[in-house]
């Protein structure tokens, strides 16, 4: 299982469009993501900056699986005009630090 961080940036003035599009993702799209090994995908927005965390079986396999679907091409036609692709991260961000998991839980 992988946890992936991504960063994308919206074009100025496209915030409401982005929020509206993501308010309800089609069941077909959600199922395609699940079928490709995605367990969860969260997006936070700070102004124009979007921060994503994706938990999936394998990022490369997921991308390959999704790329074969006509659904993905249609999605890109909708979403890419909203994004500033020149500054958006095209792949996973490098992990800098994480809180280590404890080997044992301490009794209270």
Protein Blocks (a to p, Z undefined) as FASTA:
>chain_A
ZZddddddddehilmmmmmmmmpccfklmmmmmmnopabdcdddehjbccdddddfblkl
mmmmmmmpmklmmmmmmmmmmpcfklgcfbdcddfbdcdddfbdcdZZ
